[in-house]
Amino acid sequence: MNGILRTAVFAVSLLLPVAASAAQTQYQLRVDGLACPFCAYGIEKELERTDGVESLEIDINAGTVTVTMADGAAMTEAQASRIVEDAGFTLGGFEEVRTQAGNKPE
Amino acid sequence: MRLVIVRLRSPCFALGLFGAGLAGAAEAHGPVFSPAPETVWKGGTEVTLGLHADRAAGAGEKEKTYELFLEGKYGITADWEIGIEIPYARKESGGDEVNGIGDIVLDTKVQFWKRDLPGAQYKAAAFLKAKLPTGDDESQPRLGNGSTDVIAGLATGYESRRWYWFASGVYRANTEGAGGLEKGDRQFLNAVGGIRPVLTEYDEPDTVLMLELNWERAGRDELNGSDLADTGGWELFLSPVFWVTYRQFAFRGGVQVPIADGLNGRQATSDYRARAELVYHF
């Protein structure tokens, strides 16, 4: 019985690190001045060039950009602000959303 | 100043006295026939391939111009861009026909004010252009002015997800070219309203419709210091324009329809001007 219990605890302890390392970070940027899709392409271009950015989604009608980072990568608000300003806009809000890989934001 | 009556063949050419006087006025997502306060993003490049056509008739003359132009712009910062436009024109007047490189234009623009709101933006910019004497000014009709001309102006505008408006004022100072001919200085005032009829998503084609009101005035031309009759005056145009964009591509165009004029003496008046452009930025 003790042997079975020890085996079970050992198996669970192996699974935990795997689950934790799959966490990706997402940021939602609220971008003021975002009115035109053709102009917004500049934000897409700037973000794609940024280290650690895995994917992004622009919602032109909501005025938001959702950025998904690679495992272990992060973005600061100052970094996001610089990127948005270089694209010709103003950062109106910056929110971090932490999620598990493959899942929608909690 | 003494008024001299000299009948030059095609005296008001260079695109019918006014023509595409703003030389590369169009911006990627602004009006087609007048300037906008937009600039390319920092490190961005915008390339435009365009076609301009115009026809003027009257005073016993019929003039046509077809101009293919290649324009490039680069964003030094998000608020400062530089550019160059290279035109290739074909001109017909009074039975004569000529084609070749026209006057190359170098330009710079600084966006000095901006206010960003959720889903909307106000902007204002100042720009400066130099039209170089690279076109043949001895051909008949002339491909170039034979002089270095300076163009300066201000543009402001508002864009939102649904509505647009722009306003601009431009001054073009012409200098004396070969043979002692100096074209009259020009002034331009423009007002534009626009609408995005359907709000689409970011990765879908986007269409905007606009209506421009373009007023142009030119001073009299001078030949060796004396004013030339049958030159100068003003024209007013109503110009429906559109643009359709998809990702980093844009297709835009429009037509300028003359609705009023106050031209001096006997001159060919504009029948129409049309413009179409393909724009790509990266």
Contacts between the chains, C-beta under 8 A, distances in Angstrom:
chain1	res1	chain2	res2	distance
A	30	B	118	7.4
A	32	B	116	3.8
A	32	B	117	5.8
A	32	B	118	5.6
A	32	B	121	7.9
A	33	B	114	7.5
A	33	B	116	3.2
A	33	B	117	7.0
A	33	B	120	7.1
A	33	B	121	4.0
A	34	B	119	6.6
A	35	B	119	5.7
A	35	B	120	5.7
A	35	B	121	5.7
A	35	B	159	4.7
A	35	B	160	5.2
A	35	B	161	5.4
A	36	B	29	5.4
A	36	B	159	6.1
A	36	B	206	7.3
A	36	B	245	7.7
A	37	B	200	7.5
A	37	B	202	5.1
A	37	B	203	7.8
A	37	B	204	7.8
A	37	B	206	4.8
A	37	B	245	6.2
A	37	B	247	7.8
A	38	B	28	6.4
A	38	B	29	5.0
A	38	B	206	6.8
A	38	B	245	4.0
A	38	B	248	7.5
A	38	B	250	5.6
A	38	B	281	7.8
A	39	B	29	6.1
A	39	B	38	7.4
A	40	B	202	6.2
A	41	B	247	6.4
A	41	B	248	5.0
A	41	B	281	6.8
A	42	B	40	7.8
A	42	B	41	3.4
A	42	B	44	5.8
A	42	B	281	7.9
A	45	B	41	7.2
A	45	B	44	6.9
A	45	B	282	7.3
A	46	B	41	7.0
A	46	B	42	8.0
A	58	B	202	4.4
A	58	B	203	8.0
A	59	B	201	7.8
A	59	B	202	6.9
A	60	B	161	7.6
A	60	B	201	6.5
A	60	B	202	4.2
A	61	B	119	7.9
A	61	B	161	6.7
A	61	B	199	6.0
A	61	B	201	7.1
A	63	B	118	5.1
A	63	B	119	5.2
A	85	B	78	6.2
A	86	B	41	6.4
A	86	B	42	4.1
A	86	B	43	7.4
A	86	B	77	7.8
A	86	B	78	5.4
A	87	B	41	4.8
A	87	B	42	7.5
A	87	B	78	6.7
A	88	B	39	7.0
A	88	B	41	5.1
A	88	B	42	8.0
A	88	B	78	4.6
A	88	B	79	8.0
A	89	B	116	5.9
A	89	B	121	7.8
A	90	B	116	3.9
A	92	B	116	7.6
A	92	B	118	6.5
